[in-house]
């Protein structure tokens, strides 16, 4: 699962982007996790729901 996360991060978000600072990279990766990966991206392991919706549906 961790490998898949990093593959998605690299292929879907970062691509060929070159960050000018460590802080810029951290901010961009945080945005990927908080705004895209957990809320928008569908995951086959969670019945094709974003993790946040899957977690809410299993409560």
N, C-alpha and C positions, 0 to 999 in steps of 0.2 A: 504494500500500500504506500509506503514512504517513497519507494522508487517511482511509482506512478505519479505521485504528487510532484516530485522534482522533474519528471519528464514533462508533465503538463505545464509546470512553471516555465521551463526552458522553451518548449515548443509553442505554447499558446500565448505567452505573456512577454517574456524577455526577448526572445528571438536574437536578433543581431544588435540589440541595444547596448550601448557602452555608457555606463554611468560615470558621471564626473566626480562623484564622491561616495563614500560608504553610506552616508546619511541619505543620499538620493536613492541608492539601491534599497536600503532598508524601507524607506517610505513607499517605494513602488511595489516591493514584494508584500508589504503589509496590505496595500490596496488590493493586490491580487487575492490574498487570502480572505480579507474581510468583505470585499465588495463583489468578487467574482467567484472564487472557488467554493466558498461555503454557501452562497446565496443564489447563484445563477447556473453554474456548471452542473450538468446532470451526471450522476454517477451510477454505473451499472450495479455496483455493490449495494446501492440503496434504492433498488427498484426504480432507477432512472429519475430520482428526485435529488435536488440539491441537499446536502447534509442537514442544513437547518430545517427544511421542511420534513425530511425523514425523521429527524429527532423529535419534532413536534408531533408527528403522527403516531409515534410509538409511545407517547405518554399516556 
